[in-house]
Amino acid sequence: MYGAHDVRVETVPDARIVQPTDALVRVTRACICGSDLWPYNSRQTSDTGNRMGHEFIGVVESIGADVRMVKKGDLVVAPFAWSDGTCEFCQQGLQTSCLHGGWWGGTTLDGGQGEAVRVPQADGTLVPLPVGPDDALIPSLLTLSDVMGTGHHAALRANVRPGTVAAVVGDGAVGLCGVIAARRLGAEQIIMLGRHADRIALARRFGATDVVSERGDAAIERVRELTGGLGAHSVLECVGHGESMRTAVSIARAGGAVGRVGVPQEATIPDAQPTFYANITIAGGPAPVRAYMHELMPDVLEGRIEPGLVFDRITNIDGVPDGYRAMNDREAIKVMIEF
């Protein structure tokens, strides 16, 4: 990505082992993330460009001398951040704060939207998959790299429990996976705030019981109506705009919680005083999806959840620039890349 709306496909030097803890992964599936659209619309023009992508599945081609948990030939899924798996924060299940970890892409490290990736800290990062590279479950397993784990993180931080009312702000892939997560954790009523027909249909398939298509104050009023004037116990904020966050905190009931996983585009959280006096908990951040992979994977493998349905367009590497455009124009929910 060289700047706003300027995504190019280029040949770069081959990925290779640099450190003994590295693995080299040949990518078989990747995707475009909703968070990629923030720089797509705002990045300043540069002469070098940044490699993009942070969600991928691939085959291990080679490993460094110190790698023990994966081997050549393994099909693996990578979380959207790499981590050593051994530091204090990794041991707490907070791999996105790993003391020796980092993020894919940029100017020095490979991104997932490419044919191969050097994976630092391979033992703490990669998770082997018990299926073949063309298995029908690959799309759903790919969501474990980000959106399904992120939706799950939002539900956990919003304290979704059996029998409660959950509301999901945002009908993108993360919000839709948030519906799956809320249902999986036992929410009795799940309100989806969204206005695109294809996404609403998928939200209902995933377990949404109500849909609110209004925005702003009208949306807040409608959620209050659906909850007997009390608001939701749990609100999953999956957008990151100031207005979406204002809606989220305004529809939480007294004593409720907001789980925020939308990358924030504002410097402050709105309505600080009302949330203070209502004892509303606000929590969240980058989801440590590596911590959730082993918990969520059985549900995918056994068909209890189908988060791969969020992929409604498939392309190859040459189609990635148009995939960005399609997602930005709301022509696609989430684009999968096949190599």
N, C-alpha and C positions, 0 to 999 in steps of 0.2 A: 504494500500500500504506500503510494508516494504522496498522497494527500487526499482531501475530501473527494469522493467519487472517482478516485484514480487508483484502481486495482489492476495490476498487470501480472501476466504469467511469464516468468523468466527462468532461464537456466542458471543455476548457481553451483558453486563447488559441491562435490558429493559430500554427504554427511560421513563422518568417520569417527572411530574411537579416539578419544583424546585422553581421558582419565581411566584408570583401572576399574572405576565404579560405573563406567558408561556401558550402555547397550546401543547397538545400531538397529533400528526398526524400519523395515520396509512397510510403508503405509498401504493398507488395503481399503479402508473406509475413513472418511473424515467428514466434517460438516462446517457450516457457517453458523456462528452464534449471534444471538440478538445483541450481545454486548459488543460484537464487532461493528455494529451499526453506529455506535457512538463515534469512534474515530472516522468511520466512513463518511459521516456528515460534518466532522469538525476538524480533522487533522490538518495541520499546517503543511504546506508543500515542502518536500525535502528532496535532496539530490540522491540520497541513498535508498530511501524506502525501508519499510519494516516488513519482515516476513510475518505472515499471519497464520492464525489457526491454533487452537488449543484443545481440540477434541479429536481423538483418533484411535483406531484399532489397526494393528499391523502384526507382521511376522518378524520375530527376532532373527536378524541376519548374522550378527556376531556379538560377542560380549567381551568386556574387559576382564583382566585377570582376577579381579576381586569380586566379581558378580557370582552369586550363589543361588539366588531364588528363581531365576529364569535361565533358559538355555536356548541355544540356537534351534530354530524351528518352532518355538512356542508362538501361538497366537495370543496376543496380549492387548489389553485396553489400558490407556493412560489417562489419569486424571488431569484436570486442566492446570494443575500446578505440580511441579516435581518436588520430591522431599526425600530425606534420608531414611525416615522410618525409625530413627533411633534417638533423636534429640528429645528434650523434655516436652516440647509441644506436640511432637508426633506421638509420643507415648500417651498423651492426653487426648488423642484423636483430633488434634487441631493442625493438620499437616499444612494448611495454607499459611501458618506462621512458623514453619520449619526454620530453624536457625541456619540451615545449610541448603535451603531450597530456593526455588525461583519460579519464573513464569516462562512459558514457551514464546518463541518468536522474538521480535525486536530486530536488532541489527547484527547480533552475534550468535544467536542460537536458532536452530531450525524451528519452523512453525508446523503445526499439524496439517495445514493445507499445502502439502508438498509430498513428493514421492518417498522421502526418507527423512528420519529424524534421529539425531544423536540424543539419547536419553541420559541425562546425568542422574546419578544416584538411582540406578535401575532397580536395585533390590527393594528400595523403599517406595518406588513409584509404580512400577508395572505390575499388573495382575493378570496371570494366565487365564485363558478362557477354555472351557471344556467342550468347545464346538469347533467346526471347521470354518474357514474364512468366508464361505458362501452360505452358511446356515441361515435359515429363515429368521432366526432370532437376532441376527447381527444388528439390525437397526435399533432394537430395544437395548441390546448390550452396549451399543455406542452411546446411548443417552446416559449411561452410568458415568461417562467421562465428565459430564457437566449437568445437563438440564434436569435429569431425574434426581440426581443427588442434591442439586440446588433446590428443587421443589421440596424435597424431603427435609432439607435443612431449614427452609422457611417454616414448614409445618412444625418441626421440633421447637424452633425458637418462638413460635407463636403458641406453643403449649397445647397443640391439638390433642384432645383426649376423647375416649369413647363417650358418645352422647352429647357432645358439645356442638355449637354452631361455629362454622368456619366460613370466612369470606376470603376470596382470592381476588386481588387487584392486579389486573393484567392478563390478557388472553394470548400472550405469546407462548413459546414452547415451555418456558419455566413455569408460567402460571398454570398451564394445562397439566404439567407434571405435578404442580402443587395440588391440583384437584385429586390426582391419583394418590398423592401422599396423604392428604387429609382423609380421604376415604379409607385408605389402608390403616390409618391410625384410629379410625372409629368415629369420625365426626358424623353426627346424625343429620345435620343440615349443612349443605355446602353451597354457598352463594358465589357465583362467578360474575365478576364485573367485567364485561366486554361487549363489543358491539359488532363483531364480524361474524357473519352467518356460519362460515365453515368452522371457525374456532368454537363458536357456541355449540354447534352440533357435536364436535369432538369432546368438549367439556361435559356435555350431558352424557355422552357415552362413557366417559371416565368416572362419572358419579355426581356431577353437579345437580343439585335439586332445584335450584332457582338461578335465574339469569337477570342481571341488572344492566341494561344498556344505556341508561342515563349517565351523565357525567357531572362532576362538581356537586353543588348543593342538592341537585335533583337526585343524584345517585345516593348521597348520604341519607336523604329523606326516605328513599325507596328501601334501602337496607334496614332502616329503623322500622319501617312498616312491616317488613318481612320477619322482624325479630321481636315483635310485640313492644316496640319502642325502646328496647334495651341495647341493641347492637350485638355484634358477634363476640363470642368468647375469644376467638383466634382470628387474626387477620394476617394474610400472607401478602406482603408487598413485593411485587415481582416486576416492577418497571424502573423506578429510580428517579422519576421526575418529581419536582416539588409538589405539583398538583396531585399526583398519585399518592404521595406520602401524606398529604393533607387529608385526602379521602380515607386513607387507611387508618390514621389515628382518630378520625372523626366517626368512623363506624365501629370502633372497638367499644365494647361495653365497659362500664366501671369495673376495675379489677382484671380486665382482659389483657391480651398481649398482642403485639405486632411483631412478626418475623420479617425483617427486611433483607431481601437478597438482590433487589434491583440495584445495579451499580449507581450510586447516588450522583446526580448531576447538579445538586445544590449544596451549598456550604453549610446550611443549617436545617434542622428538623422543624417543621411548622407546628404551630399550636402547642408550644411548650407549656404554657400555664394550664390549659384545659386537661392535657394528658397528666400533668403533675397532680392536679386536684382529683382526677378520676383514678389515680393509682394504676395507670396503664403502663405495662412493661413494654419497652422498645428494645429489641435485641436483633442480632443478625450480623451479616458480613459475608465475606467470600466463603462459600461452602467447602468444608473439608471433605470433598466427595470421596477421596481415597479411604476415609474412615467408614464410609457407608457402603462401599462396593460389595463386601462379603455379606452384608445384611440384605441388600436389595437384590443381588444376583439370583438367589434361589427363586424369588417370586417371578423373575423374568424367565428363568429356565423352565419353571413349572407352569407358566402361562397364567399366573394370577394377575399380573399387570402387563400392559402392552404399551409402554411409553414410546416405542418406535413409531407409533401411528402419528406422532407429531411431524415426521418427515413426509412432506407432501410434494417434494420435487427432488429428482435425482439428476446429477450432472457428472461430467468428468472434469479434469483439471482445467481444460480450456474454457469450460463454462462457468468457472468460479466468478469472474467479474460480473456476468449477468445474474448469477445467483445472488450476489450482494444487492444488485438493483432490484431483483424480484422481492427479496425480503424487505428491503427498504420501502418499496412501493406497496407492501402488504399483498402482493400477488402470491406469496408463499409463506407458510408458517416457519418452516425450517428446511434448509437445503442440505442434502447428503451428497457427498462426493465419492465416486467410485474410481478406484485406480486399477 
